[in-house]
């Protein structure tokens, strides 16, 4: 069975809504939830998630909101925090990892913390039984792929591009997947650009997919009620889970 990871932006459009949506997704095909931490400069995210980040901040998001939401969902849904390093660093990595572990959060996805810098926190993550999700991309060398994935846990976040700037050709994702498998047994999940139209193709050779913008786009629709947004997101999750397991 191939897995579905879903990203949602914490507190957008409302704090209680995030809890309701997370629990609903967990009952409708989502295996792991990425609880997004709103940040002013989400450099790895596209315009849809960036817009939701800004709206959540405008609505008064506080880091405590993330903790409150996580306490309610982590015991019921496999939960990760996806965010940029600054808010985590400001809280303090040691107390934060301790708190996250106590709540039941299983790990973090920090796209702007390079592998080399993340090594400084390796022992802390291990001490608190938390995963720091590794990123690899088709542009990475064999040497770097081996280095990044050798101590990976939970899953590897594969940044899937249809084409890489400067390469002059589309990358062969199947070759990329094989290269990763040489060095680790950690599951490989494909992210970036995965939706109902692309999921079936992108999951080929992988162990799962990561979907964000498709869900957040629904959250941004002002013409839908909160209940309709949850219903729509659940329909998307059920459909994608079915597509990747056909």
N, CA and C of each residue as an Amber inpcrd file, in Angstrom:
protein
   738
   0.8490000  -1.2020000   0.0000000   0.0000000   0.0000000   0.0000000
   0.8820000   1.2480000   0.0000000   0.6920000   2.1090000  -0.9910000
   1.4670000   3.3420000  -1.0650000   0.7890000   4.4450000  -0.2530000
   1.6160000   5.2760000   0.3620000   1.1180000   6.2300000   1.3470000
   0.8970000   7.6310000   0.7840000  -0.0200000   8.3220000   1.4390000
  -0.3390000   9.7000000   1.0950000  -0.0130000  10.6040000   2.2810000
   0.8210000  11.6090000   2.0170000   1.1340000  12.6420000   3.0030000
   0.4390000  13.9200000   2.5580000  -0.2790000  14.5600000   3.4690000
  -1.0070000  15.7860000   3.1410000  -0.4720000  16.9560000   3.9590000
  -0.2720000  18.0770000   3.2850000   0.1380000  19.3130000   3.9630000
  -1.0640000  20.2420000   4.1180000  -1.2180000  20.8170000   5.3220000
  -2.1740000  21.9050000   5.5210000  -1.4820000  23.0140000   6.3050000
  -1.9510000  24.2380000   6.1530000  -1.3700000  25.3870000   6.8440000
  -2.0630000  25.5910000   8.1850000  -1.3080000  25.5150000   9.2550000
  -1.8740000  25.6490000  10.6040000  -2.6510000  26.9500000  10.7700000
  -3.8170000  26.8530000  11.3400000  -4.7220000  27.9550000  11.7200000
  -5.4040000  28.6350000  10.5400000  -5.1530000  28.1540000   9.2980000
  -5.8470000  28.7970000   8.1880000  -6.9550000  27.8860000   7.6510000
  -8.1770000  28.3900000   7.5390000  -8.5800000  29.7700000   7.8730000
  -8.8450000  30.0200000   9.3580000  -8.9790000  28.9260000  10.1660000
  -9.2030000  29.0990000  11.5920000  -8.5050000  27.9750000  12.3480000
  -8.1750000  28.2400000  13.5990000  -7.4630000  27.2680000  14.4330000
  -8.2550000  25.9750000  14.6110000  -9.5100000  26.0760000  15.0160000
 -10.3220000  24.8750000  15.2350000 -10.5660000  24.1220000  13.9320000
 -10.6530000  24.8710000  12.8410000 -10.8200000  24.2490000  11.5280000
  -9.6380000  23.3440000  11.2140000  -8.4290000  23.7720000  11.5570000
  -7.2410000  22.9570000  11.2880000  -7.3440000  21.6020000  11.9790000
  -7.8570000  21.6090000  13.2030000  -8.0310000  20.3520000  13.9420000
  -9.0700000  19.4790000  13.2410000 -10.2010000  20.0580000  12.9040000
 -11.2770000  19.2970000  12.2630000 -10.8260000  18.7260000  10.9220000
 -10.1070000  19.5330000  10.1520000  -9.6450000  19.0860000   8.8400000
  -8.6200000  17.9630000   8.9790000  -7.6860000  18.1320000   9.8920000
  -6.6490000  17.1120000  10.0800000  -7.2600000  15.7710000  10.4560000
  -8.1960000  15.7800000  11.3780000  -8.8270000  14.5300000  11.8120000
  -9.6480000  13.9060000  10.6890000 -10.3140000  14.7540000   9.9040000
 -11.1070000  14.2490000   8.7730000 -10.2100000  13.6280000   7.7080000
  -9.0950000  14.2760000   7.4160000  -8.1670000  13.7340000   6.4150000
  -7.6050000  12.3930000   6.8740000  -7.3300000  12.2830000   8.1760000
  -6.8270000  11.0240000   8.7110000  -7.8040000   9.8730000   8.5550000
  -9.0780000  10.2070000   8.4230000 -10.1050000   9.1820000   8.2290000
 -10.4420000   8.9600000   6.7550000  -9.7730000   9.7240000   5.8880000
 -10.1140000   9.6620000   4.4550000  -8.8860000   9.5450000   3.5550000
  -8.0040000   8.6260000   3.9290000  -6.9110000   8.2600000   3.0370000
  -5.5530000   8.8200000   3.3660000  -5.4690000   9.8290000   4.2330000
  -4.1800000  10.4350000   4.5520000  -3.4770000   9.6120000   5.6240000
  -2.2380000   9.2100000   5.3270000  -1.4630000   8.4020000   6.2600000
  -0.6350000   9.2590000   7.2130000  -0.1170000  10.3600000   6.7060000
   0.6950000  11.2760000   7.5120000   0.2960000  12.6980000   7.1950000
   0.2120000  13.5290000   8.2250000  -0.1550000  14.9280000   8.0480000
   1.0590000  15.8260000   8.2710000   1.3110000  16.7020000   7.3080000
   2.3010000  17.7710000   7.4830000   1.5490000  18.9950000   7.9920000
   1.7950000  19.3550000   9.2330000   1.1750000  20.5370000   9.8080000
   2.1020000  21.7200000   9.5540000   1.7030000  22.5670000   8.6130000
   2.5530000  23.6670000   8.1880000   2.6170000  24.7920000   9.2100000
   3.8210000  25.3160000   9.4420000   4.0460000  26.4220000  10.3740000
   4.1230000  27.7110000   9.5670000   3.1260000  28.5910000   9.6710000
   3.1440000  29.8260000   8.8730000   4.4280000  30.6240000   9.0690000
   4.9700000  31.1030000   7.9480000   6.2340000  31.8410000   7.9710000
   6.1760000  32.9210000   6.9020000   6.8410000  34.0360000   7.1620000
   6.7440000  35.2080000   6.2780000   7.4520000  35.0310000   4.9500000
   8.4280000  34.1330000   4.8760000   9.1820000  33.9520000   3.6380000
   9.3750000  32.4660000   3.3420000   8.3070000  31.7790000   2.9610000
   8.3800000  30.3330000   2.7150000   9.0140000  30.0240000   1.3610000
  10.3320000  30.0650000   1.3090000  11.0670000  30.0570000   0.0420000
  10.8720000  28.7960000  -0.7900000  10.5450000  27.6710000  -0.1620000
  10.4100000  26.4250000  -0.9210000   8.9930000  26.1730000  -1.4010000
   8.0770000  27.0800000  -1.0660000   6.6720000  26.8700000  -1.3960000
   6.2200000  27.7360000  -2.5650000   5.2370000  27.2370000  -3.2820000
   4.6730000  27.9750000  -4.3950000   3.7100000  29.0500000  -3.9230000
   3.1040000  29.7760000  -4.8660000   2.2540000  30.9170000  -4.5220000
   1.0160000  30.5630000  -3.7110000   0.4710000  29.3770000  -3.8890000
  -0.7410000  28.9880000  -3.1550000  -0.4480000  28.8400000  -1.6640000
   0.5790000  28.0600000  -1.3410000   0.9280000  27.8640000   0.0710000
   1.4850000  29.1510000   0.6660000   2.2140000  29.9030000  -0.1220000
   2.7380000  31.1950000   0.3560000   1.5900000  32.1310000   0.7490000
   0.5480000  32.1540000  -0.0600000  -0.6080000  33.0100000   0.2340000
  -1.2760000  32.5820000   1.5350000  -1.4370000  31.2870000   1.7390000
  -2.0520000  30.7890000   2.9680000  -1.1830000  31.1140000   4.1810000
   0.1350000  31.0130000   4.0160000   1.0570000  31.3910000   5.0900000
   0.8390000  32.8320000   5.5130000   0.7870000  33.7200000   4.5310000
   0.6320000  35.1470000   4.8230000  -0.7190000  35.4450000   5.4720000
  -1.7590000  34.7860000   4.9950000  -3.0850000  35.0070000   5.5690000
  -3.1450000  34.5200000   7.0230000  -2.5100000  33.3870000   7.3000000
  -2.4930000  32.8680000   8.6680000  -1.7590000  33.8230000   9.6020000
  -0.6660000  34.3860000   9.1180000   0.0800000  35.3540000   9.9260000
  -0.7330000  36.6240000  10.1480000  -1.4250000  37.0710000   9.1090000
  -2.2770000  38.2560000   9.2360000  -3.4020000  38.0250000  10.2430000
  -3.8460000  36.7620000  10.3190000  -4.9180000  36.4120000  11.2540000
  -4.4250000  36.2400000  12.6830000  -3.1020000  36.3800000  12.8800000
  -2.5550000  36.3610000  14.2290000  -1.9500000  35.0450000  14.6920000
  -1.4980000  34.1970000  13.7550000  -0.8890000  32.9300000  14.1490000
   0.2190000  33.1370000  15.1770000   0.1910000  32.3010000  16.2210000
   1.2520000  32.2490000  17.2240000   1.7580000  30.8130000  17.3220000
   3.0200000  30.6570000  17.6900000   3.5960000  29.3160000  17.7340000
   2.8200000  28.4100000  18.6880000   2.2680000  28.9950000  19.7180000
   1.4690000  28.2080000  20.6690000   0.2750000  27.5540000  19.9700000
  -0.2430000  28.1970000  18.9250000  -1.3570000  27.6120000  18.1730000
  -0.9580000  26.2660000  17.5740000   0.2810000  26.2020000  17.0700000
   0.7870000  24.9520000  16.5040000   0.7940000  23.8590000  17.5660000
   1.2400000  24.2020000  18.7640000   1.2870000  23.2270000  19.8560000
  -0.1120000  22.7820000  20.2490000  -1.0370000  23.7260000  20.3290000
  -2.4210000  23.4040000  20.7050000  -3.0670000  22.4660000  19.6870000
  -2.8840000  22.7730000  18.4080000  -3.4560000  21.9350000  17.3540000
  -2.8310000  20.5350000  17.3980000  -1.5210000  20.4980000  17.5510000
  -0.8040000  19.2200000  17.5430000  -1.2310000  18.3280000  18.6940000
  -1.4660000  18.9150000  19.8450000  -1.8980000  18.1230000  21.0040000
  -3.2130000  17.4010000  20.7360000  -4.0400000  18.0060000  19.8880000
  -5.3460000  17.4120000  19.6000000  -5.3070000  16.3840000  18.4690000
  -4.3700000  16.5430000  17.5510000  -4.3750000  15.6430000  16.3880000
  -3.3100000  14.5570000  16.4300000  -2.1430000  14.8370000  17.0340000
  -1.0340000  13.8760000  16.9860000  -1.3650000  12.5180000  17.6010000
  -2.1900000  12.4580000  18.6580000  -2.5390000  11.1320000  19.1780000
  -3.4000000  10.3030000  18.2260000  -3.9920000  10.9610000  17.2160000
  -4.9320000  10.2760000  16.3230000  -4.4480000  10.1820000  14.8740000
  -3.5950000  11.1250000  14.4650000  -3.0910000  11.1540000  13.0950000
  -1.5740000  11.2890000  13.1410000  -0.8780000  10.4730000  12.3670000
   0.5840000  10.5650000  12.2820000   0.9510000  11.9810000  11.8210000
   1.6570000  12.7240000  12.6700000   1.8360000  14.1610000  12.4400000
   3.3010000  14.5720000  12.3820000   3.6150000  15.3980000  11.3850000
   4.9200000  16.0370000  11.2550000   4.7240000  17.5430000  11.2410000
   5.7330000  18.2840000  11.6700000   5.7240000  19.7330000  11.5090000
   6.5400000  20.0880000  10.2830000   5.9530000  20.8570000   9.3900000
   6.6760000  21.3450000   8.2220000   6.8260000  22.8570000   8.3780000
   8.0670000  23.3220000   8.4760000   8.2690000  24.7530000   8.6390000
   9.7010000  25.1530000   8.3920000   9.9290000  26.4560000   8.4380000
  11.2580000  26.9970000   8.1850000  12.0080000  27.1490000   9.5040000
  13.3190000  27.1270000   9.4230000  14.1390000  26.9230000  10.6000000
  14.0350000  28.0450000  11.6330000  13.8290000  29.2690000  11.2080000
  13.8590000  30.3960000  12.1430000  12.9090000  30.2460000  13.3290000
  11.6120000  29.9540000  13.1210000  10.7160000  29.8050000  14.2700000
  11.1250000  28.6650000  15.2090000  11.6320000  27.5830000  14.6490000
  12.0870000  26.4670000  15.4710000  13.3150000  26.8740000  16.2920000
  14.2330000  27.5740000  15.6410000  15.4670000  28.0230000  16.3030000
  15.1550000  29.0140000  17.4170000  14.1980000  29.9150000  17.1410000
  13.8280000  30.9060000  18.1460000  13.2320000  30.2440000  19.3890000
  12.4950000  29.1870000  19.2030000  11.9130000  28.4520000  20.3320000
  13.0090000  27.7310000  21.1070000  13.9960000  27.2440000  20.3620000
  15.0760000  26.4400000  20.9380000  14.8960000  24.9920000  20.5380000
  15.8390000  24.4510000  19.7880000  15.6550000  23.1150000  19.2470000
  15.5270000  22.0430000  20.3260000  16.3060000  22.1360000  21.3850000
  16.2290000  21.0990000  22.4140000  14.8770000  21.0860000  23.1220000
  14.4050000  22.2280000  23.6520000  13.0780000  22.1990000  24.2790000
  11.9570000  21.9150000  23.2850000  12.1440000  22.3330000  22.0300000
  11.1020000  22.1050000  21.0310000  10.9620000  20.6260000  20.6970000
  12.0860000  19.9570000  20.4940000  12.0370000  18.5300000  20.1790000
  11.4720000  17.7370000  21.3570000  11.8200000  18.1540000  22.5500000
  11.2690000  17.5070000  23.7490000   9.7590000  17.6850000  23.7940000
   9.2880000  18.9080000  23.5510000   7.8590000  19.2010000  23.5740000
   7.1280000  18.4410000  22.4730000   7.6940000  18.4490000  21.2850000
   7.0720000  17.7570000  20.1520000   6.9080000  16.2690000  20.4510000
   7.9540000  15.6770000  21.0200000   7.9110000  14.2560000  21.3520000
   6.8440000  13.9660000  22.4010000   6.7280000  14.8440000  23.3860000
   5.7130000  14.6690000  24.4360000   4.3060000  14.7360000  23.8610000
   4.1050000  15.6300000  22.8830000   2.7960000  15.7870000  22.2480000
   2.4480000  14.5760000  21.3930000   3.4770000  13.9730000  20.8010000
   3.2470000  12.8360000  19.9200000   3.6020000  13.1030000  18.4760000
   4.1630000  14.2930000  18.1980000   4.6200000  14.6140000  16.8420000
   5.8050000  13.7140000  16.5180000   5.8540000  13.2060000  15.2810000
   6.8450000  12.2030000  14.9140000   8.1040000  12.7570000  14.2460000
   8.0670000  14.0260000  13.8170000   9.2500000  14.5480000  13.1600000
   9.0180000  15.9090000  12.5560000  10.0540000  16.4010000  11.8480000
   9.9960000  17.7240000  11.2330000  10.4880000  17.6720000   9.7900000
   9.9380000  18.5850000   9.0040000  10.3960000  18.8150000   7.6400000
  10.8240000  20.2740000   7.5870000  12.1290000  20.5110000   7.3960000
  12.6840000  21.8710000   7.4580000  13.4210000  22.1430000   6.1500000
  12.7450000  22.6850000   5.1380000  13.3430000  22.7930000   3.8090000
  14.5320000  23.7400000   3.7030000  14.6600000  24.7070000   4.6330000
  15.7890000  25.6440000   4.5270000  16.9170000  25.3120000   5.5010000
  16.9130000  24.1000000   6.0500000  18.0210000  23.6520000   6.8900000
  18.8230000  22.6240000   6.0940000  19.9520000  23.0440000   5.5150000
  20.7460000  22.1230000   4.6940000  21.2120000  20.9080000   5.4900000
  21.4280000  19.8320000   4.7820000  21.8520000  18.5890000   5.4220000
  23.0710000  18.7960000   6.3180000  24.0440000  19.5540000   5.8220000
  25.2820000  19.7490000   6.5750000  25.0210000  20.4470000   7.9120000
  24.0970000  21.4060000   7.9110000  23.7830000  22.1220000   9.1440000
  22.8720000  21.2910000  10.0490000  22.0440000  20.4540000   9.4430000
  21.1360000  19.6100000  10.2250000  21.8990000  18.5780000  11.0510000
  23.1090000  18.2360000  10.6270000  23.8940000  17.2470000  11.3550000
  24.1570000  17.6710000  12.7930000  24.1750000  18.9800000  13.0380000
  24.4060000  19.4850000  14.3890000  23.2880000  19.0740000  15.3460000
  22.1150000  18.7560000  14.7970000  20.9580000  18.4030000  15.6260000
  20.6260000  16.9090000  15.5500000  21.4610000  16.1590000  14.8770000
  21.2060000  14.7360000  14.6580000  20.9670000  13.9850000  15.9710000
  21.8310000  14.2030000  16.9490000  21.7120000  13.4840000  18.2190000
  20.4540000  13.8990000  18.9830000  20.0880000  15.1790000  18.8790000
  18.8760000  15.6570000  19.5540000  17.6320000  14.9910000  18.9860000
  17.5710000  14.9080000  17.6630000  16.4280000  14.2370000  17.0290000
  16.3530000  12.7820000  17.4810000  17.4970000  12.1200000  17.5000000
  17.5360000  10.7150000  17.8990000  17.1440000  10.5490000  19.3560000
  17.6310000  11.4530000  20.2020000  17.3340000  11.3850000  21.6400000
  15.8370000  11.4370000  21.9140000  15.1300000  12.2300000  21.1190000
  13.6980000  12.4070000  21.3360000  12.8480000  11.5600000  20.3800000
  13.5040000  10.6230000  19.7020000  12.8100000   9.7020000  18.7920000
  12.0070000  10.4530000  17.7310000  12.6380000  11.4840000  17.1900000
  12.0200000  12.3170000  16.1630000  12.7830000  12.1570000  14.8510000
  12.0740000  12.2520000  13.7440000  12.7030000  12.1860000  12.4230000
  12.9020000  13.5840000  11.8610000  14.0630000  13.8110000  11.2720000
  14.3070000  15.0250000  10.5070000  14.3100000  14.5930000   9.0440000
  13.2220000  14.8620000   8.3480000  13.0170000  14.3100000   7.0040000
  14.0630000  14.8390000   6.0210000  14.7000000  13.9040000   5.3100000
  15.7560000  14.2430000   4.3610000  15.1700000  14.5970000   2.9960000
  15.7800000  15.6060000   2.3480000  15.4050000  16.0080000   0.9980000
  16.4800000  15.5730000   0.0090000  16.0520000  15.0540000  -1.1410000
  16.9660000  14.8340000  -2.2560000  16.2780000  15.2720000  -3.5450000
  17.0930000  15.6570000  -4.5200000  16.5680000  16.1480000  -5.8030000
  17.3140000  15.4920000  -6.9560000  16.6950000  15.4750000  -8.1530000
  17.3430000  14.8550000  -9.3150000  18.6840000  15.4860000  -9.6710000
  18.9140000  16.6990000  -9.2300000  20.1800000  17.3720000  -9.5220000
  21.3010000  16.9370000  -8.5840000  20.9840000  16.2100000  -7.5230000
  22.0080000  15.7830000  -6.5700000  22.9040000  14.7090000  -7.1800000
  24.1810000  14.7650000  -6.8190000  25.1290000  13.7500000  -7.2730000
  24.9090000  12.4490000  -6.5190000  25.4520000  11.3620000  -7.0690000
  25.3760000  10.0730000  -6.3930000  25.9830000  10.1590000  -4.9940000
  27.0890000  10.8560000  -4.8930000  27.7690000  10.9900000  -3.6030000
  26.8840000  11.6970000  -2.5830000  26.2200000  12.7630000  -3.0450000
  25.3740000  13.5140000  -2.1140000  24.1250000  12.7160000  -1.7350000
  23.5240000  12.0380000  -2.7000000  22.3560000  11.2080000  -2.3910000
  22.7180000  10.1900000  -1.3130000  23.8470000   9.5310000  -1.4770000
  24.2890000   8.5320000  -0.5070000  24.4740000   9.1590000   0.8670000
  25.0990000  10.3260000   0.9200000  25.3560000  11.0160000   2.1870000
  24.0520000  11.4130000   2.8710000  23.1080000  11.9700000   2.1100000
  21.8780000  12.5000000   2.6990000  20.9630000  11.3860000   3.2030000
  20.8620000  10.3030000   2.4290000  19.8770000   9.2680000   2.7870000
  20.4130000   8.1890000   3.7100000  21.7210000   8.1690000   3.9470000
  22.3150000   7.0590000   4.6940000  21.7570000   6.9150000   6.1030000
  21.4170000   8.0470000   6.7380000  20.8630000   7.9930000   8.0930000
  19.4230000   8.5060000   8.1310000  18.7260000   8.3930000   7.0160000
  17.3560000   8.9010000   6.9250000  16.3960000   8.0270000   7.7200000
  15.2740000   8.6100000   8.1020000  14.2530000   7.8530000   8.8170000
  12.8720000   8.3220000   8.3970000  11.9030000   7.4890000   8.6240000
  10.4790000   7.6970000   8.3090000  10.2460000   7.6800000   6.8100000
  10.6790000   8.7240000   6.0910000  10.6470000   8.6950000   4.6290000
  11.6100000   9.7370000   4.0780000  11.9200000   9.5930000   2.8100000
  12.7780000  10.5510000   2.1110000  11.8980000  11.4010000   1.2210000
  12.0560000  12.7000000   1.3180000  11.2690000  13.6490000   0.5280000
  11.9990000  13.8750000  -0.7880000  11.4520000  13.3230000  -1.8480000
  12.0560000  13.4620000  -3.1640000  11.4160000  14.6370000  -3.8840000
  12.2280000  15.6380000  -4.1660000  11.7440000  16.8350000  -4.8490000
  11.6870000  16.5200000  -6.3370000  10.4800000  16.3390000  -6.8580000
  10.3010000  15.8830000  -8.2360000  10.0580000  17.0550000  -9.1740000
  10.9730000  17.2820000 -10.0650000  10.8050000  18.3100000 -11.0880000
  10.5990000  17.6300000 -12.4390000   9.6750000  18.1570000 -13.2440000
   9.5030000  17.6360000 -14.6030000  10.7210000  17.9850000 -15.4470000
  11.3160000  19.1310000 -15.1720000  12.5250000  19.5490000 -15.8630000
  13.3440000  20.4150000 -14.9350000  14.6600000  20.3470000 -15.0320000
  15.5400000  21.0960000 -14.1470000  16.1820000  22.2300000 -14.9200000
  16.1280000  23.4360000 -14.3780000  16.7270000  24.5900000 -15.0380000
  18.2020000  24.3260000 -15.3220000  18.5890000  24.5150000 -16.5680000
  19.9910000  24.3420000 -16.9390000  20.3360000  22.9490000 -17.4160000
  19.4470000  21.9810000 -17.2330000  19.7840000  20.6100000 -17.6250000
  19.5550000  20.3750000 -19.1150000  18.6390000  21.1640000 -19.6860000
  18.3500000  21.0390000 -21.1040000  17.4780000  19.8450000 -21.4470000
  17.0280000  19.1040000 -20.4480000  16.1780000  17.9380000 -20.7060000
  15.3670000  17.6230000 -19.4570000  14.3430000  16.8230000 -19.6160000
  13.5740000  16.3530000 -18.4740000  14.3710000  15.2790000 -17.7430000
  14.3300000  15.3060000 -16.4210000  15.0390000  14.3090000 -15.6360000
  14.2670000  12.9870000 -15.6410000  15.0080000  11.8790000 -15.5990000
  14.4120000  10.5560000 -15.5300000  14.1850000  10.2160000 -14.0640000
  12.9530000  10.3500000 -13.6100000  12.6460000  10.1260000 -12.2030000
  12.8620000   8.6770000 -11.8090000  12.6690000   7.7360000 -12.7300000
  12.8670000   6.3310000 -12.4050000  14.3260000   6.0460000 -12.0580000
  15.2230000   6.6230000 -12.8040000  16.6530000   6.4520000 -12.5130000
  16.9920000   7.0580000 -11.1530000  16.4020000   8.1950000 -10.8810000
  16.5790000   8.8800000  -9.6020000  16.1210000   7.9830000  -8.4480000
  14.9720000   7.3550000  -8.6050000  14.4380000   6.4700000  -7.5780000
  15.3450000   5.2600000  -7.3490000  15.8610000   4.7180000  -8.4160000
  16.7620000   3.5710000  -8.3110000  18.0350000   3.9620000  -7.5730000
  18.5460000   5.1530000  -7.8650000  19.7700000   5.6140000  -7.2110000
  19.5810000   5.7220000  -5.7010000  18.4260000   6.2200000  -5.2810000
  18.1500000   6.3410000  -3.8480000  18.0780000   4.9610000  -3.2010000
  17.4410000   4.0340000  -3.8870000  17.2290000   2.7030000  -3.3310000
  18.5370000   1.9370000  -3.1350000  19.5790000   2.3490000  -3.8410000
  20.8890000   1.7160000  -3.6820000  21.4370000   1.8920000  -2.2760000
  21.0500000   3.0030000  -1.6490000  21.7140000   3.4120000  -0.4130000
  20.8530000   3.3360000   0.8450000  19.5690000   3.0610000   0.7200000
  18.7020000   3.0550000   1.8930000  17.4460000   2.2370000   1.6430000
  16.8800000   1.7440000   2.7250000  15.5840000   1.0690000   2.6600000
  14.4650000   1.9910000   3.1370000  14.8110000   3.2250000   3.4860000
  13.8080000   4.1920000   3.9250000  12.8320000   4.4670000   2.7750000
  11.5180000   4.4940000   3.0350000  10.5430000   4.7620000   1.9780000
  10.8120000   6.0810000   1.2570000  10.5130000   6.1060000  -0.0360000
  10.7570000   7.2850000  -0.8770000   9.4250000   7.8750000  -1.3310000
   9.1760000   9.0980000  -0.9160000   7.9230000   9.7720000  -1.2630000
   8.2140000  10.9350000  -2.2130000   7.3910000  11.0600000  -3.2300000
   7.5640000  12.1150000  -4.2270000   6.7010000  13.3230000  -3.8750000
   7.3230000  14.4990000  -3.8390000   6.6000000  15.7300000  -3.5680000
   6.8290000  16.7560000  -4.6560000   6.1550000  17.8870000  -4.5740000
   6.2190000  19.0050000  -5.5230000   5.4120000  18.6770000  -6.7880000
   4.3040000  19.3620000  -6.9520000   3.5110000  19.2180000  -8.1700000
   2.6440000  17.9790000  -8.2210000   2.3940000  17.3640000  -7.0670000
   1.5550000  16.1610000  -7.0500000   0.1030000  16.5630000  -6.7730000
  -0.7920000  16.1280000  -7.6420000  -2.2210000  16.4060000  -7.4780000
  -3.0150000  15.2580000  -8.0940000  -4.3200000  15.4440000  -8.2370000
  -5.1560000  14.3650000  -8.7660000  -4.7960000  14.0160000 -10.2090000
  -4.2730000  14.9600000 -10.9610000  -3.9170000  14.7090000 -12.3610000
  -2.5620000  14.0180000 -12.4970000  -1.6590000  14.2720000 -11.5620000
  -0.2890000  13.7840000 -11.7150000   0.0820000  12.6320000 -10.7800000
  -0.7290000  12.3630000  -9.7700000  -0.3480000  11.4140000  -8.7200000
  -0.0290000  10.0240000  -9.2550000  -0.8650000   9.5090000 -10.1590000
  -0.6780000   8.1470000 -10.6640000   0.6820000   8.0090000 -11.3530000
   1.0590000   9.0040000 -12.1120000   2.3320000   8.9600000 -12.8320000
   3.5180000   9.1620000 -11.8860000   3.4060000  10.1170000 -10.9730000
   4.5470000  10.4580000 -10.1180000   4.8670000   9.3970000  -9.0760000
   3.9020000   8.5840000  -8.7110000   4.1510000   7.5880000  -7.6770000
   4.8560000   6.3420000  -8.2220000   4.9830000   6.2250000  -9.5320000
   5.6070000   5.0460000 -10.1310000   7.0250000   4.8590000  -9.5890000
   7.2640000   3.7060000  -9.0130000   8.5780000   3.4000000  -8.4650000
   8.8270000   3.9670000  -7.0770000   7.8910000   4.7730000  -6.5720000
   8.0310000   5.3770000  -5.2450000   7.1220000   4.6730000  -4.2500000
   7.2440000   5.0620000  -2.9950000   6.4650000   4.4330000  -1.9340000
   5.2990000   5.2970000  -1.4660000   5.2040000   6.5010000  -2.0100000
   4.1270000   7.3960000  -1.6160000   4.2810000   8.7550000  -2.2540000
   3.3000000   9.6210000  -2.0090000   3.3340000  10.9840000  -2.5450000
   3.0300000  11.9790000  -1.4350000   3.4810000  13.2090000  -1.6580000
   3.2460000  14.3100000  -0.7270000   2.4500000  15.3750000  -1.4750000
   1.2970000  15.7500000  -0.9240000   0.3920000  16.6790000  -1.5990000
   0.1200000  17.8710000  -0.6830000   0.3360000  19.0720000  -1.2190000
   0.1050000  20.2720000  -0.4240000  -0.8090000  21.2770000  -1.0940000
  -0.3700000  21.8180000  -2.2160000  -1.1040000  22.9040000  -2.8690000
  -2.5260000  22.5220000  -3.2410000  -2.7460000  21.2600000  -3.5920000
  -4.0980000  20.8250000  -3.9710000  -5.0720000  20.9960000  -2.8120000
  -4.6070000  20.7640000  -1.5930000  -5.4620000  20.9520000  -0.4210000
  -5.5760000  22.4270000  -0.0430000  -4.4480000  23.1190000  -0.0270000
  -4.4460000  24.5180000   0.4070000  -5.2400000  25.3850000  -0.5560000
  -5.2420000  25.0290000  -1.8310000  -6.0350000  25.7740000  -2.8090000
  -7.5130000  25.7660000  -2.4250000  -7.9770000  24.6380000  -1.9020000
  -9.3730000  24.5440000  -1.4390000  -9.5960000  25.4760000  -0.2510000
  -8.6310000  25.5220000   0.6560000  -8.7630000  26.3590000   1.8480000
  -8.8480000  27.8360000   1.5020000  -8.2770000  28.2180000   0.3780000
  -8.2670000  29.6200000  -0.0380000  -9.5440000  30.0540000  -0.7490000
 -10.4310000  29.1270000  -1.0400000 -11.6510000  29.4580000  -1.7850000
 -12.6800000  30.1190000  -0.8690000 -12.8890000  31.4000000  -1.0720000
 -13.8030000  32.1650000  -0.2170000 -15.2710000  31.8090000  -0.4380000
 -15.5670000  31.1500000  -1.5510000 -16.9740000  30.8180000  -1.8410000
 -17.4230000  29.5180000  -1.1820000 -16.5270000  28.8450000  -0.4700000
 -16.8830000  27.5990000   0.1990000 -17.0030000  27.8160000   1.7070000
 -17.9530000  27.1410000   2.3220000 -18.0560000  27.1620000   3.7750000
 -16.9520000  26.2680000   4.3570000 -16.7360000  26.3470000   5.6420000
 -15.7150000  25.5160000   6.2680000 -16.0400000  24.0400000   6.0940000
 -17.2980000  23.7030000   6.2320000 -17.7140000  22.3090000   6.0580000
 -17.4640000  21.8410000   4.6270000 -17.7570000  22.6930000   3.6630000
 -17.5230000  22.3550000   2.2500000 -16.0340000  22.1790000   1.9660000
 -15.2090000  22.9740000   2.6110000 -13.7590000  22.8480000   2.4200000
 -13.2600000  21.5030000   2.9270000 -13.7600000  21.0950000   4.0720000
 -13.3640000  19.7930000   4.6060000 -13.8380000  18.6710000   3.6930000
 -15.0710000  18.7560000   3.2430000 -15.6140000  17.7390000   2.3370000
 -14.7980000  17.6410000   1.0550000 -14.4740000  18.7920000   0.4740000
 -13.7070000  18.8260000  -0.7660000 -12.3090000  18.2420000  -0.5720000
 -11.6390000  18.5960000   0.5170000 -10.2960000  18.0760000   0.7910000
 -10.3340000  16.5610000   0.9890000 -11.3620000  16.0730000   1.6580000
 -11.4890000  14.6290000   1.8790000 -11.7280000  13.8820000   0.5710000
 -12.4650000  14.4850000  -0.3330000 -12.6830000  13.8760000  -1.6400000
 -11.3630000  13.7800000  -2.4130000 -10.5620000  14.8370000  -2.3170000
  -9.2510000  14.8420000  -2.9770000  -8.3600000  13.7530000  -2.3920000
  -8.3300000  13.6700000  -1.0610000  -7.4460000  12.6870000  -0.4230000
  -7.8600000  11.2610000  -0.7660000  -9.1520000  10.9900000  -0.7470000
  -9.6200000   9.6410000  -1.0870000  -9.2920000   9.3060000  -2.5380000
  -9.4440000  10.2700000  -3.4190000  -9.1750000  10.0380000  -4.8360000
  -7.6910000   9.7830000  -5.0810000  -6.8340000  10.6210000  -4.4770000
  -5.4040000  10.4380000  -4.6860000  -4.9340000   9.1180000  -4.0810000
  -5.4270000   8.7780000  -2.8940000  -5.0330000   7.5040000  -2.2820000
  -5.4240000   6.3360000  -3.1920000  -6.5750000   6.4320000  -3.8280000
  -7.0010000   5.3990000  -4.7490000  -6.1190000   5.3660000  -5.9930000
  -5.8070000   6.5270000  -6.5330000  -5.0070000   6.6220000  -7.7520000
  -3.6000000   6.0390000  -7.5770000  -2.9900000   6.3140000  -6.4250000
  -1.6050000   5.8510000  -6.2420000  -1.5270000   4.3650000  -5.8980000
  -2.6750000   3.7470000  -5.6690000  -2.6940000   2.3240000  -5.3420000
  -3.4000000   1.4680000  -6.3850000  -3.6160000   2.0490000  -7.5560000
  -4.2520000   1.3010000  -8.6330000  -3.2650000   0.3010000  -9.2520000
